[in-house]
Amino acid sequence: MELREIGNRGIRVTPIAMGCWPIAGVTTINVTKEEALGTIRAAYESEINFFDTAYAYGHNGESERYVGEVLGPHRDDVVVATKGGYHWENGKHCKDARPETLKRELEESLKRLRFEYVDIYYLHGPDPEIPVEKSAEAIAKFLEQGKTRAVGICNASLEQIKAFQTVCPLVVLQSHFNMLQQDVQNEVLPWCEEQGIGFTSYWPLMKGLLAGKLNRDHRFDERDSRRNYPIFQGEQWERNQDLVDVLRGIAAETGYTVAQIVVRWTMKQPRMTSVLCGARRPDQIRENAGAASITLTEQHERQIEEAIAERMKYEH
Ligand SMILES: NC(=O)c1ccc[n+]([C@@H]2O[C@H](COP(=O)([O-])OP(=O)(O)OC[C@H]3O[C@@H](n4cnc5c(N)ncnc54)[C@H](OP(=O)(O)O)[C@@H]3O)[C@@H](O)[C@H]2O)c1
């Protein structure tokens, strides 16, 4: 797979990365440890070199442990990113990015991974209780100490990104981005591009919707958190299905899957460094990695753009 430079610290990553949230089992029902390890292995064997985990992936750091277990022997061939500042407390998601917390979490992450350093350390999200510069100061120290090779930030506004960058150099921003959610392209990514800051996108498949596997008449299980998002409800749901129907048509004509067509579109977007593809089974990540080598005709590309434009008309 081709490699793309992320920021300016000599880190080169594949445009398709493995998102290591679904293997940790918090929202994914019935994922076993064997499946999780097999999915990471399948990603590595499919030439993916970039793995995205976090302190908070799994109630007890399962994702970091699995990543370390499989990738430890390949440490020099892979780029592993983790994050700090979010954690779980009695099953509840909490934000705490005070310097002392970040320091403790990074040490714990390194132990779970069994690594001496990570390649990218992200602030998982600004802590509303403290100025973002305070978290940035702590993370700048990790950089000086060689505990991380580079630094990123997730889920931050442009003002917060700018404030962080005044204290600690950033190589990457991580935010949601997919065919249905492209706001970050308006202001944030142009500024990041000027600064030489790369971009990794999460939810490329919008939690499975853009993989085409949820049919128009799908009924969500009571326990499925997706049913709470407007994107999965009412008129938005119907319009999203109209877009997915166009993708299903192209999939039928080309023999590619809807997920592959969507991942390919995402990796080709301006300013995109790497698309974080979540997967919980080996076959899913193999399929998604296959998106790097598919080709579409100009007519199919135009059809996709028209279907997205049609969908976006209803957003404004
Ligand atoms: N920084 C942040 O705050 C943040 C937030 C969210 C995510 N992330 C990162 O971004 C990554 C991606 O986000 P995500 O995992 O939430 O969502 P996603 O990539 O949009 O969707 C992942 C889900 O799509 C389904 N899927 C994947 N490949 C498929 C395929 N080929 N065919 C059919 N279904 C397929 C699986 O659903 P099933 O489980 O139903 O099979 C999988 O759990 C995460 O893993 C994480 O690394 C970061």
The ligand as an SDF file (V2000), in Angstrom:
LIG
                    3D

 48 52  0  0  0  0  0  0  0  0999 V2000
  -10.9540   10.1790   18.4740 N   0  0  0  0  0  0  0  0  0  0  0  0
  -12.1880    9.8120   18.7130 C   0  0  0  0  0  0  0  0  0  0  0  0
  -12.8860   10.3910   19.5360 O   0  0  0  0  0  0  0  0  0  0  0  0
  -12.7490    8.6420   17.9490 C   0  0  0  0  0  0  0  0  0  0  0  0
  -14.1460    8.4370   17.9670 C   0  0  0  0  0  0  0  0  0  0  0  0
  -14.6340    7.3510   17.2430 C   0  0  0  0  0  0  0  0  0  0  0  0
  -13.7630    6.5230   16.5460 C   0  0  0  0  0  0  0  0  0  0  0  0
  -12.3970    6.7530   16.5680 N   0  0  0  0  0  0  0  0  0  0  0  0
  -11.4520    5.8780   15.8270 C   0  0  0  0  0  0  0  0  0  0  0  0
  -11.9170    5.7110   14.5060 O   0  0  0  0  0  0  0  0  0  0  0  0
  -12.1450    4.3250   14.2280 C   0  0  0  0  0  0  0  0  0  0  0  0
  -13.3380    4.1820   13.2970 C   0  0  0  0  0  0  0  0  0  0  0  0
  -14.5560    4.4750   13.9540 O   0  0  0  0  0  0  0  0  0  0  0  0
  -15.6250    3.3180   14.3250 P   0  0  0  0  0  0  0  0  0  0  0  0
  -14.8800    2.0540   14.4580 O   0  0  0  0  0  0  0  0  0  0  0  0
  -16.4130    3.8190   15.4850 O   0  0  0  0  0  0  0  0  0  0  0  0
  -16.6450    3.3690   13.1040 O   0  0  0  0  0  0  0  0  0  0  0  0
  -16.6180    2.9570   11.5420 P   0  0  0  0  0  0  0  0  0  0  0  0
  -15.2370    2.6710   11.0570 O   0  0  0  0  0  0  0  0  0  0  0  0
  -17.4260    3.9650   10.8090 O   0  0  0  0  0  0  0  0  0  0  0  0
  -17.4770    1.6130   11.5920 O   0  0  0  0  0  0  0  0  0  0  0  0
  -16.9690    0.4330   12.1300 C   0  0  0  0  0  0  0  0  0  0  0  0
  -18.0550   -0.6280   12.0760 C   0  0  0  0  0  0  0  0  0  0  0  0
  -18.4730   -0.8100   10.7220 O   0  0  0  0  0  0  0  0  0  0  0  0
  -18.7060   -2.1750   10.4770 C   0  0  0  0  0  0  0  0  0  0  0  0
  -17.7980   -2.6020    9.3990 N   0  0  0  0  0  0  0  0  0  0  0  0
  -16.4710   -2.3830    9.2750 C   0  0  0  0  0  0  0  0  0  0  0  0
  -16.0200   -2.8850    8.1120 N   0  0  0  0  0  0  0  0  0  0  0  0
  -17.0820   -3.4430    7.5050 C   0  0  0  0  0  0  0  0  0  0  0  0
  -17.2530   -4.1150    6.2920 C   0  0  0  0  0  0  0  0  0  0  0  0
  -16.2250   -4.2930    5.4660 N   0  0  0  0  0  0  0  0  0  0  0  0
  -18.4910   -4.5660    5.9790 N   0  0  0  0  0  0  0  0  0  0  0  0
  -19.5360   -4.3770    6.7940 C   0  0  0  0  0  0  0  0  0  0  0  0
  -19.4410   -3.7350    7.9860 N   0  0  0  0  0  0  0  0  0  0  0  0
  -18.2200   -3.2690    8.3190 C   0  0  0  0  0  0  0  0  0  0  0  0
  -18.4570   -2.9280   11.7780 C   0  0  0  0  0  0  0  0  0  0  0  0
  -19.7410   -2.9950   12.4220 O   0  0  0  0  0  0  0  0  0  0  0  0
  -20.2320   -4.2630   13.2520 P   0  0  0  0  0  0  0  0  0  0  0  0
  -19.4980   -4.1670   14.5530 O   0  0  0  0  0  0  0  0  0  0  0  0
  -21.7290   -4.0170   13.3710 O   0  0  0  0  0  0  0  0  0  0  0  0
  -19.8720   -5.4940   12.4620 O   0  0  0  0  0  0  0  0  0  0  0  0
  -17.5430   -2.0010   12.5340 C   0  0  0  0  0  0  0  0  0  0  0  0
  -17.6850   -2.1520   13.9260 O   0  0  0  0  0  0  0  0  0  0  0  0
  -12.3210    3.7030   15.6250 C   0  0  0  0  0  0  0  0  0  0  0  0
  -12.1270    2.3000   15.5990 O   0  0  0  0  0  0  0  0  0  0  0  0
  -11.3170    4.4620   16.4160 C   0  0  0  0  0  0  0  0  0  0  0  0
  -10.0130    3.9770   16.1810 O   0  0  0  0  0  0  0  0  0  0  0  0
  -11.9110    7.8150   17.2380 C   0  0  0  0  0  0  0  0  0  0  0  0
  1  2  1  0
  2  3  2  0
  2  4  1  0
  4  5  1  0
  4 48  2  0
  5  6  2  0
  6  7  1  0
  7  8  2  0
  8  9  1  0
  8 48  1  0
  9 10  1  0
  9 46  1  0
 10 11  1  0
 11 12  1  0
 11 44  1  0
 12 13  1  0
 13 14  1  0
 14 15  2  0
 14 16  1  0
 14 17  1  0
 17 18  1  0
 18 19  2  0
 18 20  1  0
 18 21  1  0
 21 22  1  0
 22 23  1  0
 23 24  1  0
 23 42  1  0
 24 25  1  0
 25 26  1  0
 25 36  1  0
 26 27  1  0
 26 35  1  0
 27 28  2  0
 28 29  1  0
 29 30  1  0
 29 35  2  0
 30 31  1  0
 30 32  2  0
 32 33  1  0
 33 34  2  0
 34 35  1  0
 36 37  1  0
 36 42  1  0
 37 38  1  0
 38 39  2  0
 38 40  1  0
 38 41  1  0
 42 43  1  0
 44 45  1  0
 44 46  1  0
 46 47  1  0
M  CHG  2   8   1  16  -1
M  END
$$$$
